[in-house]
Amino acid sequence: MATNRSRRLRKKLCVDEFQELGFEVTLTYVEGIDAAAVDTFLEAFLVEAMEANGLGYIGGEDYGFVCLGKRGSVSEEQRGQVEAWLKGRSELAEFSVSPLMDVWYPENEINVKA
């Protein structure tokens, strides 16, 4: 595998200094919650937790991936805001928010910027 790539190619491949970060979200609802309550929760999640923080959500009602709404990376602060929002929700029995990870190549390590 070539490691000596041009800046243009690194940008196109979203690698090295162009790496983009996001995180996974897994949601488990309380026992007996109805479909209407789940829909209401998801609408609030998309508006209050995602759009309000400039984020985008790709997924379904129980699992998804959060990335920046434009080109770039989610910050640790944005990740924390989503986690804090989820903690305050009574519709959820439990949830998990993964650490930041590479959006395009999840198996790759995160580049540490000096």
N, C-alpha and C positions, 0 to 999 in steps of 0.2 A: 504494500500500500504506500502510495506516495505521501511523503511528509513535507516536501518542499513545494507548497502550493502558492500560487500568486494571490495577492490580496483580493482580486476580483473573484477568484474561485472559492476562497475561504468564505467570502461574504455570501456567495450563491449557495454554498453547502451549509451555511450557518455553523461554522466550526471556529475554533480558536477564539479570537477576540470578538467574533460575531455570534458566539454561542447564545442561545436564548433559553431562559429558565422558566419553569412553571412547577405545578405540584398537583398531585392527585387528591381527590376527596371521595371518601366512602361514607354513605349515610345509612343509618338503620333507624327506622321510625318506631314509635311506641306501638305496643300491641293494640290492635283494634282501630287504628286510625283509618278514616275513610278516604276515598280517592279525592273528594273535593278538598279536604284539608291538606292533602299532599300537594295538590295543584296550587292552593293558596300559598303554602310554604315555598314552593319552587318559584312562584312569581315574586314573592318578597325576596327570596335569595338572589334571584337574577337582578332585581332592581337595587336592593339595599346593599348587598354584599359584593356583587360583581360590577355592575355599571357605576355605582358610586365610587368605586376604587379604580376605575379604568381597566377592569379585567374582563375577560371573556371566558365562558364556560362551555365545554364540549362534553356531552355525555347525557345521561338519563337521570331518572329520579333517585337512583341509589348509588351511582358511581359516575365520576366524571373527571375531567382534567381542566385545570385552571391555567390560563396563560394571559399575557398582556393583550389588551384589545387592539393593539397596533404592534408593529415590529419592535422587538426588544424583550427585556426580561422582567419577570415579576420580582419585586424586592422582598426581602425578609419581613419588612414592615407591612407590606400589603398582605403577605401570607398570614401574619399575625392578626391583622384586622379581620380577615375572613374567619380565622379560627375563633376569635373573640365573638364575632357575630353568631357563629354556630353554637357556642357555649350557652348563649342566652335563649335558645329556642326550646320550647317545651314539646314540640312535635317529634323531637329526636330522642331515641333511647340511648344511642351512642353514635359517634362519628369519628373518623380519623382523617387527619391532614398529613400528607407525606412531607418529608423535607423537600427543599427545592431540588429539581432535577432537570436535565437537559430535555427540552421539548422535542427536538428532532431525533436525538439519539439517546434514549433513556439509559442505555447500558454504559454510556460514557461518564467519566467523572466530571465534576464541575470545575471549570477553570478558576483558579484563585488569582484575583487581580491584585497586583502589588501596588 
